[in-house]
């Protein structure tokens, strides 16, 4: 059977796209000025307007449909006994070409924008162990105070009274307040939804994801409520054009801690503590053990509940999903893949030094 001409040209176009993106990836100033600041805000706002009013996740349905089409394609290939391998390869190439174009045109070029620390006019210097330990003590003190304001009991776990969908609105308000201090974190036309794929996401080890094809922020509805606010703000950071996971985490920290809502402030400080503790475990384990004694027992219970939740959903496939996603991140200028604890802590400490010590 003769190869469809259009599929062949689309496949050739894929090779051109890959080369073009790799060249463009080195031009961070151009991407920042013309794509991230000029084109992407229009694209993202349009997508959120189109999908935001739909009460369910349109992006999840698209992914489900895509998986079904893959199975249908495999069925046809097997049914026809691989009678025209060349045609099948061009069909796959054409599909990848379309997806590659839509991904980078809709959002993916944000992976190569100006680093966040430069936008915030912060240094990207390494921190000393002494600086890390001082920051940890300060963070624990602040977290204990927020926890006590909410519970009035240092032994009690946080009981979040807000419904999860209500927290979507609170997250928008958090960004609106953050925008007053840092205007480039503007967020309009909300499109934050529970993922229809929350159960699969849980077993894959993900708290949520951003869909670049619909502009929706998808939050895993199964995750512990103590981390729900932070995850929501993290996915919203992706929506406004910050693709790097570590930068989205840091923006989520800024949004939650700038919120007037104590539960959001608690979620931000608690997540920051997790990152700091991950560093201390390797750099200063004795100090880490000592600091555990200074944390309100209610906070420790929240941390243990979160750890037990994820451990209860561990399975043999989870590491493979994370490895694949980590490889994808590395291919998009994130050398650490999913292991970005050090860079996140560096952002936290340098931000603290710039805005609270100078």
C-alpha positions, 0 to 999 in steps of 0.5 A: 500500500502506498504511503499517505503523502501528508503523513510522510511530510508530517513525519519529516516535519518532526525532524525539523521541529526537534532541531528547531527547538534545540536551537531555540532552547539556547535563546532564553532571552528571545523565548522570555520576551517573545514567547513567555511574555508575548505569545504564551499569555494569549494562548493560555488565557484562550485555552482556560476560557475555552475549557474553564467553564466545563465542570469536568476535566476535558484534558483527561477525556482527551488522554483517555480517547488517545489511549483508546486510539492507540489500542485501536491502532495496535489492533489494526496492525495485528489484524493486518499482520504488519502488512505495511510497516512503512505506512505504520511508521509514517502514521506514528511519525505524523502523530508524534509530529502533531503532538510535538508541535502542539506541546511546544507551541502551547506551553513547552517552550517555557522550559527554556525561558529565563531562570526564575531566580533572575526574574526575582533578581536573586542570586543563585549562589550555593548555601552553607550548612550553617545557613541551611540550619538557621533557615530550618530553625526559623521555618520550624518556628513559623510552622509551629506558630501557624499550626497552633493558630489553627488548632490551639493544640500542639498535639492536634493534627490539622483538620481542613474545613474547606472543601477541595473545590473551595480551595481552588478559589482560595488558590486564585485569591492567593495568586492575586495577593502574590501579584501585588508584590510580584506583578509577573505572577498574574493569574486570570481565567481559572481552570483548576479541576479534579482529575478524572484519573486521580486513582491512576495518578495516585498509583503512579505517584503524582499529586497532579499534572498540567495539561498543555493541550487544554490549559487545565490544572489537574489536581489529584483528588485522592491526595492528603488534604494537608498538601492539596493547597500546595499542589493546586498552586503548583499546577497553577504555576505551570498554567502561567508559564513556569514549566520547570518543576522546581520553579513551579514548587517555589512559586507555589510556596510563594503563593501559599505563604502570601495567602491570607488563609492559614491553611494555605500558609501551613501547606506552603511552610510544611512543603518547604520543610519537607524539602529542607529536611531532605537536604538535612538528611544527607548533609546534617543527619544529627541536626535533622534528628535534633530538629524533629524534637522541636516540631509540634507533634500534630505537624509530625502526625501530618507528615507521617499521614502523608508518608503512609498514604504514598507508601500504601499506594506503592507498586512495581510500576511507580518507579518506571513512571517516575523514571520516564517522567524524569527522563522527559524533564532532563530532555527539557533542560532540567538536569536533576529530573524529578530530584530537584531538592537542592535547587528548591532549597537554594531558591528558598534560602536565597529568597529568604536572604534577599527579602528578609535579611538584607 
